[in-house]
């Protein structure tokens, strides 16, 4: 219960340094409906590192340096039972991550989602499948590169 920061690591991102990201989003599969029709307001950041090591115990997310780029996301209601939902365009976050010194094709990125502090009183809940819960329904990171 209560507000959470959620982190996701996406490995083997095959994007070379200098690429221009035109669009990016995370696609979630709805797990269940718990107050999923009430308004929810999130912010999305990246973990500011050129190659995320992922999560190991004690799984602390709040003290990780975040990207300056952040994207607000106000998802539509979730009905549950396998519904697919996309985040807002997170291209600025992915761009900042791959523009870091030390970025190489094949590195991993970490995305963090938490409550928007400018809208602290929301009551909506959004439950999505995780890799640990259902690998075939895990969040997917989609990235489009400008040609």
C-alpha positions as CSV (number, residue, x, y, z in Angstrom):
1,X,0.0,0.0,0.0
2,X,1.0,3.6,-0.5
3,X,3.2,5.4,-3.0
4,X,6.0,3.4,-4.6
5,X,8.9,4.0,-6.9
6,X,9.1,1.2,-9.4
7,X,12.2,0.4,-11.4
8,X,12.7,-1.6,-14.5
9,X,15.9,-2.7,-16.2
10,X,16.0,-3.3,-19.9
11,X,19.2,-5.1,-21.1
12,X,21.0,-5.3,-24.4
13,X,19.8,-2.0,-25.9
14,X,21.4,-2.1,-29.3
15,X,21.6,1.6,-30.0
16,X,24.9,3.2,-30.9
17,X,26.2,6.4,-29.4
18,X,25.0,9.5,-31.3
19,X,21.7,7.9,-32.4
20,X,18.7,10.3,-32.3
21,X,15.7,8.8,-30.6
22,X,12.4,9.9,-32.2
23,X,9.9,8.0,-30.0
24,X,10.1,5.6,-27.0
25,X,7.5,4.1,-24.7
26,X,7.0,1.2,-22.3
27,X,4.2,-1.2,-23.0
28,X,2.6,-2.8,-19.9
29,X,0.1,-5.6,-19.6
30,X,-2.5,-4.9,-17.0
31,X,-2.4,-7.4,-14.1
32,X,-5.4,-6.5,-12.1
33,X,-7.8,-3.7,-11.4
34,X,-7.5,-2.1,-7.9
35,X,-9.0,1.3,-8.1
36,X,-7.8,1.4,-11.7
37,X,-10.5,3.9,-12.8
38,X,-9.5,6.7,-10.4
39,X,-7.0,9.3,-11.7
40,X,-3.3,8.5,-11.4
41,X,-0.4,10.9,-12.1
42,X,3.1,9.6,-12.5
43,X,6.6,10.9,-13.4
44,X,9.0,8.7,-15.4
45,X,12.8,9.2,-15.2
46,X,15.9,7.2,-16.1
47,X,18.6,6.0,-13.7
48,X,21.5,8.2,-14.8
49,X,24.2,5.6,-15.5
50,X,25.6,4.6,-18.9
51,X,25.0,0.9,-18.1
52,X,22.5,-0.2,-15.4
53,X,23.5,-3.1,-13.3
54,X,19.9,-3.8,-12.4
55,X,18.5,-4.4,-9.0
56,X,20.1,-6.3,-6.2
57,X,19.2,-6.4,-2.5
58,X,18.3,-4.2,-0.8
59,X,16.6,-2.9,-3.9
60,X,16.8,0.8,-3.0
61,X,15.6,3.0,-5.9
62,X,15.1,6.4,-4.2
63,X,18.8,7.2,-3.9
64,X,19.7,6.4,-7.5
65,X,20.7,9.5,-9.6
66,X,17.9,10.3,-12.0
67,X,18.0,11.9,-15.5
68,X,17.2,15.6,-15.7
69,X,14.6,14.5,-18.4
70,X,11.4,13.4,-16.8
71,X,8.0,12.8,-18.4
72,X,4.6,13.1,-16.8
73,X,2.2,10.3,-17.4
74,X,-1.5,10.3,-16.7
75,X,-2.6,6.8,-17.8
76,X,-6.2,6.0,-18.8
77,X,-8.2,3.7,-16.6
78,X,-7.0,0.1,-16.5
79,X,-9.8,-2.5,-16.9
80,X,-7.6,-5.5,-15.9
81,X,-7.2,-8.9,-17.5
82,X,-4.5,-8.4,-20.0
83,X,-5.2,-4.9,-21.3
84,X,-2.1,-3.4,-23.0
85,X,-1.2,0.2,-21.9
86,X,1.6,2.5,-23.2
87,X,3.4,5.2,-21.4
88,X,3.8,8.7,-22.7
89,X,6.7,9.3,-25.1
90,X,9.9,8.8,-23.0
91,X,12.3,9.6,-25.9
92,X,13.9,12.5,-24.0
93,X,14.8,10.1,-21.2
94,X,16.3,7.5,-23.5
95,X,18.2,10.2,-25.4
96,X,19.8,11.5,-22.2
97,X,20.8,8.0,-21.2
98,X,22.4,7.1,-24.5
99,X,24.1,10.5,-24.8
100,X,26.1,9.8,-21.6
101,X,29.9,9.2,-21.8
102,X,30.4,5.5,-21.5
103,X,27.3,4.5,-23.4
104,X,27.8,1.6,-25.8
105,X,25.4,-0.5,-27.9
106,X,24.4,-3.5,-25.8
107,X,24.3,-1.6,-22.5
108,X,21.3,-1.7,-20.2
109,X,18.9,1.2,-19.2
110,X,16.9,1.5,-16.1
111,X,13.5,3.4,-16.0
112,X,12.0,4.6,-12.8
113,X,8.3,5.5,-12.3
114,X,6.8,7.2,-9.3
115,X,4.1,9.5,-8.1
116,X,4.1,13.0,-9.5
117,X,4.8,15.2,-6.4
118,X,2.9,18.1,-8.0
119,X,-0.3,16.0,-7.8
120,X,0.1,14.2,-4.5
121,X,-3.5,13.5,-3.7
122,X,-4.4,11.0,-6.4
123,X,-6.1,7.7,-5.5
124,X,-5.7,5.7,-8.7
125,X,-3.7,2.4,-8.7
126,X,-2.2,0.8,-11.7
127,X,-1.0,-2.9,-11.4
128,X,1.0,-4.3,-14.3
129,X,2.6,-7.6,-14.9
130,X,6.3,-7.9,-14.1
131,X,9.0,-10.1,-15.5
132,X,9.2,-12.0,-12.2
133,X,5.4,-12.5,-12.2
134,X,4.9,-13.3,-15.9
135,X,7.9,-13.2,-18.3
136,X,5.7,-13.4,-21.4
137,X,3.7,-10.4,-20.2
138,X,6.6,-8.3,-18.8
139,X,7.0,-4.6,-19.6
140,X,8.4,-4.0,-23.1
141,X,10.6,-1.0,-24.0
142,X,10.0,0.2,-27.6
143,X,12.5,2.7,-29.1
144,X,12.4,4.3,-32.5
145,X,15.5,5.8,-34.0
146,X,15.3,8.8,-36.4
147,X,16.8,7.9,-39.8
